């Protein structure tokens, strides 16, 4: 029976990919959107990952005892979640889409030099958030998270300029300098995949919305495969070399651990979803038989996340920590080892009679709003790039810890949006952001003679008929 469930999961993944592809070809939803990034995480961590584990008969740390029955219940919950999520995403903002589309701002073109200066400015702002503002009581942890978001936005803004002048050596060097600085800073007392993934995905996000989006679906897929392949390779190395104690090490010491990394080991870990699906099935079996539901635990986690545990020792503990610490202790693991309960696992723990309906409906609405902001202001990097500031967190949400990743993503997105808005006002006063103007470093138009016209946003999505249907 579990094999049948695994095959149904693979079918569900194929249907999601087909649905996303059809919408992208029709121009209904961009192939690169926050919704699709979430769906990528859902497929990897909750659909194909557990399916592969079942088909190869791989044992998990949290192994379900009745896999045939539990896998079918799990599959049913997946279908309900995906259906409600897509329904909410497709319907939730239609009431205001038409109104906003009728008041679209005229297309803008910003000074590339001004944008590159702002990109450099995001790095010291991120440093201030990560190393200075982090000591502010209560708000400090939020500023540290925002610092990683600023690195992603800065890398994206540099990439936005670079991809418009792809063969211009000056912009290439400047963009590489910003990206490498940002990546290096994410490794200081931190060896998490999500900040690094956020930078890599942010580069692709910027490339897509600055230029690739106008090239057509086939060209986007080809280029996307290259960026995704590079990101997967780097993440596999980081995954295989992660170990305890990284929070006490410098950036150089953390990076040095990559010399012992195994790509194959990290790739297998990623492709099997890091056992998140099996963890979810284990929770389905033990809730509420062995432990009562913790109703809406994720909601309480989000609301109480900023409160230091020193002030409130009994504040909700992340399920990713309490499962291996309190429910099934695994020997041979680092002290700070945690797991991915999976979004279905969170729903089961949080009382599925409520959470299985509430969570997908809310998340569908949440990602719809983020994606509509991009659609409403497609040529404005100060609106577009912050929406992609937390792609690493968004991809990881289906793995869990859902509440933590949602909170961090929200801080990164709306915090960086506010900072970028201030930047746009300040730099506009210094004349570094003209809507139309020549770039000091000149145009190195290697994309073709028509590219100057493309820069004023004349791609397929600018037709007035497409705005109301997307």
Long-range contacts (C-beta under 8 A, 24 or more apart in sequence): 1-68, 1-69, 1-71, 1-72, 2-54, 2-67, 2-68, 2-71, 3-54, 3-55, 4-72, 5-54, 5-68, 5-71, 5-72, 5-74, 5-75, 6-50, 6-51, 6-52, 6-54, 6-55, 6-71, 7-51, 8-75, 9-47, 9-48, 9-50, 9-51, 9-75, 9-78, 10-47, 10-48, 10-51, 12-47, 12-75, 12-78, 12-79, 12-82, 13-43, 13-47, 13-48, 13-51, 16-42, 16-43, 16-47, 16-82, 17-43, 19-86, 24-217, 25-217, 27-460, 27-461, 27-466, 27-470, 28-469, 28-470, 29-371, 29-470, 30-208, 30-213, 30-371, 30-374, 30-375, 30-461, 31-208, 31-217, 31-220, 31-221, 31-224, 32-204, 32-205, 32-208, 32-209, 32-213, 32-220, 32-224, 33-367, 33-371, 33-374, 34-367, 34-370, 34-371, 34-387, 34-388, 34-391, 34-394, 35-89, 35-364, 35-367, 35-368, 35-371, 37-201, 37-391, 37-394, 37-395, 38-363, 38-367, 38-394, 38-395, 38-397, 38-398, 40-395, 41-394, 41-395, 41-396, 41-397, 41-398, 41-399, 42-82, 42-343, 42-398, 44-270, 44-271, 44-273, 44-395, 44-398, 45-273, 45-274, 45-276, 45-277, 45-340, 45-342, 45-343, 45-396, 45-398, 45-399, 46-78, 46-273, 46-276, 46-277, 46-280, 46-342, 46-343, 46-344, 46-398, 46-399, 47-78, 47-277, 48-271, 48-273, 49-271, 49-272, 49-273, 49-274, 49-275, 49-276, 49-277, 50-74, 50-273, 50-276, 50-277, 50-278, 50-280, 50-281, 51-277, 52-271, 52-272, 52-273, 53-272, 53-273, 53-275, 53-277, 53-278, 58-272, 60-275, 60-278, 60-279, 60-282, 61-275, 61-279, 61-324, 61-328, 61-330, 61-339, 62-275, 62-278, 62-279, 62-282, 62-323, 62-328, 62-339, 63-278, 63-282, 64-278, 64-281, 64-282, 64-284, 64-285, 65-285, 66-285, 67-281, 70-281, 70-284, 70-285, 71-281, 73-284, 74-277, 74-280, 74-281, 74-284, 74-344, 77-284, 77-344, 77-347, 77-348, 77-352, 77-356, 78-344, 80-356, 80-360, 81-343, 81-344, 81-347, 81-356, 81-359, 81-360, 82-360, 83-360, 84-357, 84-360, 84-361, 84-364, 85-360, 85-361, 85-363, 85-364, 86-364, 87-361, 87-364, 88-360, 88-361, 88-362, 88-363, 88-364, 88-365, 88-368, 89-364, 89-365, 89-367, 89-368, 90-364, 90-368, 92-364, 92-365, 92-368, 92-369, 93-365, 93-368, 93-369, 93-372, 97-372, 97-467, 97-468, 97-470, 98-468, 100-372, 100-376, 101-376, 101-464, 101-467, 101-468, 104-376, 104-467, 105-377, 105-380, 107-379, 107-456, 107-457, 107-458, 107-462, 108-379, 108-380, 108-435, 109-379, 109-435, 109-436, 109-437, 109-455, 109-456, 110-381, 110-433, 110-434, 110-435, 111-432, 111-433, 111-434, 111-437, 111-439, 112-161, 112-164, 112-165, 112-171, 112-439, 112-441, 113-432, 113-439, 113-440, 113-441, 114-427, 114-432, 114-433, 114-434, 115-157, 115-160, 115-161, 115-381, 115-433, 116-157, 116-158, 116-161, 116-171, 116-174, 116-175, 117-427, 117-432, 118-157, 118-420, 118-423, 118-427, 118-432, 119-154, 119-155, 119-157, 119-158, 119-161, 119-174, 119-175, 119-178, 120-154, 120-158, 120-174, 120-178, 121-154, 121-423, 122-150, 122-151, 122-153, 122-154, 122-157, 122-419, 122-423, 123-150, 123-151, 123-154, 123-178, 123-181, 123-182, 123-185, 125-150, 125-419, 126-150, 126-151, 126-154, 126-182, 126-185, 127-185, 130-185, 130-188, 137-308, 138-306, 138-307, 138-308, 138-311, 139-306, 141-306, 141-308, 142-306, 142-411, 142-415, 145-408, 145-411, 145-412, 146-411, 146-412, 146-415, 146-416, 146-419, 147-185, 148-186, 148-195, 148-198, 148-412, 149-198, 149-386, 149-389, 149-390, 149-411, 149-412, 149-413, 149-415, 149-416, 150-389, 150-416, 150-419, 151-182, 151-183, 151-185, 151-186, 151-195, 151-198, 151-199, 152-182, 152-195, 152-198, 152-199, 152-201, 152-202, 152-388, 152-389, 152-390, 152-391, 152-392, 152-412, 152-416, 153-202, 153-385, 153-386, 153-389, 153-416, 153-420, 154-178, 154-182, 155-179, 155-182, 155-183, 155-199, 155-202, 155-203, 155-206, 156-202, 156-203, 156-205, 156-206, 156-381, 156-385, 156-388, 156-389, 157-206, 157-381, 157-385, 158-206, 159-202, 159-203, 159-206, 159-207, 159-210, 160-206, 160-207, 160-209, 160-210, 160-381, 160-385, 161-210, 163-206, 163-207, 163-210, 163-211, 163-212, 164-210, 164-211, 164-455, 165-439, 165-441, 165-443, 165-444, 165-445, 165-446, 166-444, 166-446, 166-447, 167-444, 167-446, 168-441, 168-442, 168-444, 170-441, 171-441, 171-444, 179-203, 184-251, 184-255, 185-251, 187-251, 187-254, 187-255, 188-250, 188-251, 188-254, 189-246, 189-247, 189-248, 189-249, 189-250, 189-251, 190-246, 190-247, 190-254, 191-238, 191-242, 191-246, 191-249, 191-254, 191-257, 193-235, 193-238, 193-239, 193-242, 193-392, 193-396, 194-392, 194-393, 194-395, 194-396, 194-405, 194-408, 195-392, 196-234, 196-235, 196-238, 196-392, 197-231, 197-235, 197-391, 197-392, 197-395, 197-396, 198-389, 198-390, 198-391, 198-392, 198-393, 198-412, 199-392, 200-227, 200-230, 200-231, 200-234, 200-235, 201-231, 201-388, 201-391, 201-392, 201-395, 202-385, 202-388, 202-389, 202-391, 203-227, 204-228, 204-231, 205-384, 205-385, 205-388, 205-391, 206-381, 206-385, 206-388, 209-374, 209-378, 209-381, 209-384, 210-381, 211-447, 211-454, 213-378, 213-459, 213-461, 214-454, 214-458, 214-459, 214-460, 232-267, 232-270, 233-263, 235-266, 235-270, 236-261, 236-263, 236-265, 236-266, 236-267, 236-269, 236-270, 237-261, 237-263, 237-266, 238-266, 239-265, 239-266, 239-269, 239-270, 240-265, 240-266, 240-269, 241-266, 243-334, 244-334, 244-335, 244-336, 244-337, 245-334, 247-336, 273-340, 273-399, 274-339, 274-340, 274-399, 275-339, 275-340, 276-339, 276-340, 276-341, 276-342, 276-345, 276-398, 276-399, 276-400, 277-342, 277-344, 279-323, 279-339, 279-340, 279-341, 279-342, 279-345, 279-400, 280-341, 280-342, 280-343, 280-344, 280-345, 280-348, 281-345, 282-328, 282-345, 283-323, 283-341, 283-342, 283-345, 283-348, 283-349, 284-344, 284-345, 284-348, 286-327, 287-348, 287-349, 291-327, 293-349, 293-350, 293-351, 294-349, 294-350, 294-351, 295-350, 295-351, 295-354, 296-350, 296-351, 296-354, 296-355, 296-358, 297-346, 297-349, 297-350, 297-403, 298-346, 298-350, 298-355, 298-359, 298-402, 298-403, 298-406, 299-350, 299-403, 300-403, 301-401, 301-403, 301-404, 301-407, 302-403, 302-406, 302-407, 305-403, 305-404, 305-407, 318-401, 318-403, 318-404, 319-345, 319-346, 319-349, 319-400, 319-401, 320-400, 320-401, 320-404, 338-401, 339-400, 340-396, 340-399, 340-400, 340-401, 341-400, 341-401, 341-402, 342-398, 342-399, 342-400, 343-397, 343-398, 343-399, 343-400, 343-402, 345-400, 346-400, 346-401, 346-402, 346-403, 359-402, 363-397, 367-394, 370-413, 375-461, 375-467, 375-470, 378-457, 378-461, 378-462, 379-456, 379-457, 382-417, 382-420, 382-421, 382-423, 382-424, 383-417, 385-416, 385-420, 386-413, 386-414, 386-416, 386-417, 386-420, 387-413, 387-417, 389-413, 389-416, 389-417
